[in-house]
């Protein structure tokens, strides 16, 4: 009976198992970056938003100045007070009910507890990504539901996915889900404005998804034309601009969102090595020896400049092939996959977890083309 129930509700069962695995990992450990998330959540609640990007972080655990985009900071701001709310509620129960386990109060006071709370958005983004994978696969392979279930399972039950979100506590699943949904709408609906808004929302969580931008823009303009592109761009630009407005304190209000994103976020990353533990081309060349990306390498060009040149060459070729092939869906998926993969291989400052960005697209390609 149990097996029959699981077989009948296998999608719900896979989602449940994926959730349980993640909840079991919730309080075990967390990456150093989670300390930054906690610090920024606390600082926003205690200091407020104006001038936040120009104010030194209150704890040494975080980078000297905040370097995450606004949507991530809004999320940290909302999560941080949850610890006190839960603590007050548990303390009330502890003082009211004599049989209540008092050790739970001590557990909530630990750093690992609030770190676990900060992992929850990434965990839910994992589940949403898996559900969207199922929806995406049904569009590509109409007559094979089993492959969709396999793709869903390879997201929800993939150690590389739940390690990053539930164990490490990184939020990469959130912008990845938004990008994936943005591309889904671009391919299978006429909601081009919503697609663009989702893309901008993704970069307002983390700038790593900018790696998808070249192929996205080319495909968008090819499919909808320049007029609809400009309309979508202007509306999305309003979202981008207003997201930074709470952080403004003084200076040029109009330019503030753009200069802040460039200086504080894109250029504000702490580690500027050729590779930040990513197993890519630069790991082979430098051997993980923490060589700065601005160091000259060949022909008086730095590692960073050479990486940009190589990646630009790959992107140019991929876009050329797209025009030549006529923008069929499988070739668009190939272009998204290979553009991000080549960026991961040859651009500097890559973290190992950024390779996860291509995972949903590789799975979709595996569904429609087994070779």
C-alpha positions, 0 to 999 in steps of 0.5 A: 500500500505504501509503495502504491501511494508513493507511485501514485503521488511520486512528485509530491513524495519527491518534493517531500523527501527533498524538503526533509533532506534539507531540514535535516541539514538546516542546523548542522553547519553553515558557510562563513558568508551566512555570518555576513547575512546575519550581520547585515540583517542586524545592521539594517534593523538597528541602523536603518537603510539610508547610507547602508552601503557606505557604512562599515559593517558592525561585525568583523564576520562580514566584509567591511562594506555591504556588497550584496544587491538590495533584494538580498538585503531586504530578505536579510532584514525580514529574516533577522527579527524572526529569532527574537519572535521565536525566542519570545514565544518559546520563552513564554511556553517555557515559563507557562508549561512546566513540562516544556523542554528548556533546552530548546531555549538554549538552542534558539540562542545559538548562532547556528539557529539563526543561521538555519533561519537564513537558509530557509529562502534558499531551501524553498527556492530549491523546491521551486526550481525543481517544480519549474524544472518539471514544468519546463520539461513538459513543454520540451517533451510532451509525451514523456512524463517520466523524464520530467520526474527524473529532471525534478528528482535530479534537482531536489535530490542532487547533493550539489544542490542541497549542499549549497542551500541547506548545508552551506546556506548560500542563496544561489538557488534564488537568482537561479530560479528567477533566471530559469523562470524568466527564460521559461516565460521568454520561450513559452509565453508572451509575457516578455515584460514579466520575463524581463522583470524576473531577470532584473529581480535575479540580478537584484539578488546576486550579480552572478546571473549576469552571465546569462545576459548576453544570450538573453538579450540577443534571444529577446530582441530576436523574438520580440523586436527592439521596441518591446525590448526597450519597453521591457527595459524601461519598466525593469529599469524602474524596478532596479532604480526604486530597489536602491531608493531606501539606501540613498542618503546623499549625493546624486539620486539619479545615478546612485543605483547604478554607481552603487551596483557597480562600485559596491556590488560588482567591484566590492567582492572581497576575493579577487584571485584568478579562481576562488576555489573553482575547478576551471582553467585558472585552477590549472594555470595557477594551481590554487595559489591565490594569484591576484586577477590583475597580475600580468600573465601574457602579452602584458595582459592580466589574467582578468583581461585574458579571461574576458577576451577568451570568454568574449570569443566563445560568446561571439561564436555562440551567438553566430551559431544561434543566428545561423541555426535559426534560434530553435529551442534546443540551440537556445538552451545550448547557447545559455548552457555553453555561455555560462559554462565558458564564463565559469571556465575562463573568467576570473574570481569564480567560486566553485558553486557557480557551476550550479548555474548551468545544472538546470539547463544541462538537465533539460538538454539531457531530456531532449537530446540524450547524447 
